[in-house]
């Protein structure tokens, strides 16, 4: 598995879904994760380690600013050369190259495949096709990626549809990563009059998009909460988690509210904290403006929570409006406020919807099935 996103000792939250996928694959195959990072003083060029039971090779490669496509191509060729030489021994015993994302790792994987003949399967996760693919459109890099890719494995049917439209000749599959149905499962609600409404998307500014700090819909949620406070007395607590959720800006916003006690800022949760917060929440909000297939929506449904989410990316594959959750249009503040008001006022009347959400996850989003889905795809393409 080749990726630029993987947890480390200093960043245990980063791309935790790749760690989960690697653990799953390690149960059915001899897997090694190649994790690309930029070189910093004190870091060796290559590190081999065991990270939570997964064999990892970290490559700390030189940083070259991406001022234009020509510079990006130079960096790519440099990294391909270094990777091929550093991993020469490992490549001799490799049967499959699996990349995650269309960033540098995906590009390097396609080139390694071309040079070695090892089949390359590209996993498309969402942010790559939503943002990075347009940057590559019509470029030499795009041509090289398609020529060095055996098949695309997508996290949702929505992503698969986009790939098939852009690259009609490329075999394309959908494999839901799913979630751990034992970690995320329904719990008896504690005797507490306040409903807990959880948002874990954070407020990080995304300079690579037009959405700024609202990519995950946090700014929309803030406005919706202001509307609610102006309309009704809320016996509910809004919990804000994720990057920048404890920033000075968010704290100042909270203090400006007429009822600041209705908001709790959590900060960025550790991976081991996420199940606790989701399992003890009552309502989970996923108001994203763009998505592949968000893990939090799957995890919340598995935990039998009422999920209010937007109709973007693969979210409608997880949530059926009115049956397993509530869907609204992206960036629609009024619709989000109305959905929250309805959910708060009639929470105890929608038990059937929450049970249906759990059953849906049990049927199609069990992470224990993910590795076998991938193995079946590999076998179908390697004949």
N, C-alpha and C positions, 0 to 999 in steps of 0.2 A: 504494500500500500504506500503510495507516494502522496504526500500532502504538505501544504504550508501551514496547516492548522492542526495543532495537537497540544494537549496539556503538557505543562512542564512544572518543575518544582516552584518556580516563581510565578507562574500563571496557571494554576490548577483548573480555573474555570474555562480556559480557552478551548473552543471546539470540543467540548466534552462528548458530543455525539460521535466524533471520530474515534474516541477511545472506546466508547460502548460498542461501536461496529467492529473495531479491531478485536476486542475481547470475544465477541461472538464468532468472528471468522477464525480466531485462534483455536477454537474448539473443534473445527473441522478441517483445518489446513495448517501447514507450517508457515506461519505468517511473520513477516518482518515489516515494520513501519519505517519508512524513510521520511524523516521530518526535516524540512528545510527551514533554516533560520538565517538571519543576517549575522555576519561575523561581528563580534565585539572583542576588544582586548581582553585576553584571559580565556577566551573560548578556543578550544582546539578545533581544527578543521573537521574532525570526525569524532563522534562519541558513540559508543555502544553501551546500552543499558537496558535494564528491565524496568518498565514503568507499569506498576500494578498488574504484573503478570504478562505484559505484552513486550515482545522484543522490539526495541527501537534503535534505529541508527539515526543520529542527529548529524546533519551536515550544516555547518556554520560557514556559509559562503559569502564572499565579498559583496558589499552593497555598491550598486551602480545606479545613480539617480536616473529615473525614467523620464527624460526630457522630451523624447519623441519616440516614434516607432523604431527608428534606426538604432537608438541607444538601447531600447528594449531588446532588439534582436541581438545586439552585441552581448548583452548580459545573458540572454538565453543561451547563446552558443558557448559562452564561457562556462556557465553552470552545467550545460550538457557535457562538455569536455571533462570538467572536474568530476561530475557524478559518475560518468562511465569509467573513469580511471580509478576513482576511489572504491567503487562498488564492483569492480571487474570480477572478483572472486564470487561475490553473491549472485551476480547476473548469470554466471555459468550454471547455477543450480536453480534458476528461477523459471517457472512454467507460465506464470501470469503476472502482468503488471496491472495493478488497479490504482488509478489516480482518483483523488477527491477534489473536485472543483476545476474550473477552467483558468486558474491562475498559473503561476510559473510551474508548479508541480505537474499540472495536467499537460502543459506544453513540453516539459522535459520528458514525461512518460511517453508521449507520442513519438518523440525523437529517438528515445532509447528503443522503442518498439521497432522503428524503421531500421535502426542500425544493427539490432540483435535478432530480429525476427520473432521476439517474444510477443505474443498477443497482448494488446493494451485495451483494457476496459475503463472507460471514463465515467465516473460517477458525477452526475450533474445535480447540484444541491439547491439551486434557486437564485442566490445572489449572483452567481457567476453568469447565468444566462440573462438575468434581469439587468445587469449592469456591465459586466466585463465583455460579454459577447459583442455588443455594439461597437466597442472600441476596436475589436479585431476584424470587423466586417470588411471583407474584400482584401484583407492583408495577406502577406506571405505567411505570417504566423498561423492564420486561420487555415490556409491551405495545408500547411504542414500538420496541423492538428488533425484534420479530417483524414489525411492519408495515413497517419500513424495510429488511428483508433479503430479497433475491431468492432466495438459496439458502445452505445451510450446506455448507462443505467441511471434512471431518473428517480428522484425522491417522490414525485407525484405524477399523476396523469396529465396535469396541466403543463408541467415542465416537459414531459414527453411529447405532448402535442406541439409545443414550441420548437423542440429539436427536430421533429419530423417535418415541420414546415420549413425550417431553415436548411436542413440537410436530409432531403427525402431518400437518399441512397444509403444512409447510415442506419444499420439495425438499432432499434431503440426499444428499451424495456422499462417497465416501472417496477420498483421494489421498495415497498414501504419499510423504513427502518423500524418503525414501531417503538414500543417502550416496554419497560419491565412492569408487567402486570401485578407483580408481587410488591414492588416498591410503591406503585401508585394504584391504590384501590380504595373503594368506599369505606368511610369510617362513620361511626355514629356521631352525630353532631353534639358538641358540648352544650350544656344548658347555659347559653349566653344570649341575651336579647339582641346583641349587635351582630349583624351579618358581616362577614369578612369578605371584602371584594379585593381580589389580588391582580396586580399588573406587574409583570416581570420584564417588560421590554426595555426599560431604561430610557435615557434621554441623551445618549451619546450623539455627538454631531457627526454626520456621515458626509464628508466633503466629496466623496465619489458619487453622490446622488443629488437630486434636486430637492430632497425631502428634509435636509438639514438634520435637526434633532427630533424630527417627527416621523422617521421611517417606521418605527414600531407603534406609532399612534399615540405616544404619551402626551403630546401637546393637545391633541384632540380630546383626550380623556380629561385633561385638566380643565378645559373649557366646558366639557359636559358636566363635570362635577360642580363647577361654579353655577351652572344653570340649575342643577338639582338643589343646591343649597338655597337658591333664591325662590324655589317653588314649594319645597316641602321640608318638614323636619325629618332628618335622616337618622334612623337607628341602625347605622351601618358604618363600617370603618374601611376606608380605602387604603390598601397597603401598596406602596410603590417600591418596586425593586428593580435591580438591573443597573447598568453603568450610569453614573451621574445622578442617580436617584437620591443621593444625599448631598448634592452640590449646594453651594450657597444660593444659586438661582432657585432651586426647588424648595429649599427651606424658606426663602423669602416669600415665594408664592404661597406656601402653606400658611405662613403667619399673616398673610394679607386676607385670608378667607374669613368670613363671618363666624365660621365654626372650625377653627384649625384643628380641634381635637378629633375631627372626623378623618384625618389623614395621618398615616404613619409612614415614615421613610425608612426603608430597610437597607438601602445600599445594595451592592452587588453580592449576591448570596454565593456561598461555597456550594459545590455540587452536592455535598451530603446534606445541605440545608434545604435544598429545593423540594424534595419529597415531603418534608414536614410542613412547609408552608402551603404547598398545593393540597395535601391531604386534609389540612385543617381549614382551608378556605371554604367559602360557600359558593362564591361566584368568581370565575376567572375571566378577565377581559383581555382579548387579543385584537386590538383595533388597528392593526398594521396597514400601512399604505402599499406595501409590496412584500411578497413572501414567496418562498418555495413551498415548504410544508413545515410550519413551526412546531417544534417539539413540545412547547408548553401547551398547545391546543390538544395534542394527543395525550399528554400526561394528565391534563385536567379532565378530559373525557374518561380516561381510564380510572381516575379517582372518583368518578361519578359526580363531577361538579357541573353546575350550569355554566356553560361557556357562551359568552357574547363575543362575536368575532366578525371580521369584515369579509366580504366576498372577493378575496384576492388570492392569486396563486392556487395552491392545493387545499386551502382551508375548506371549501365546499365538499371536498372528498372526505373530510373528517366529520364535518358538521352538516346535518340536514336541517334546514331552517324549520323551526317549529316542532321537530321530532327528536333531535338529539342536541339541540342548542338553538341559539338565536343568531341570525346573520343580518348584518346591516351593510350599507355602502361605505366605502372607505372615506375618511375625512368628513363624514356627516355628523357634525356635533349634535344637532337636534335629535337625530335618529339614535345616537348612542345614549344621550340623556334619557330619551323615552324608553329605550330598552332597559336601561338600568332601573328606572323608576318602576317599570312593570315587573322586573325581576325581584326587586326589593319588596314590593307590595304583595306579590303573589308567590313568594318563594316556596312556601309549604304546599302549594297547589301543583307544583310541577315535578313531583317525584318521578312520575313516569318518564319524563324527558331525560332525567339524570340516569335512570336505570337503563334506558335505551342507549345512551351514550356509552356506558360501560360495556354493554353487549356488543356494540359495534366495534369497540377496540379489541374485545376478545376474539372476534371473528377475523379481523384483517390487520390488526396492528400489534400483534404479539412479537416483541423483539426476539424471542427465542427461535422464531421461524426465519429470521432475516438471513442468517448465514446460509441456510439451505436454499433460499430463494436465489442468492448470488451464485451458489455452486451450480444450480440448475441452469442459470443463464450462461455461465462459463461453458458448461458441457454442451449446451445447444449450439454454441458458436464455434467450438473447437471440435471438429469432426475428423 
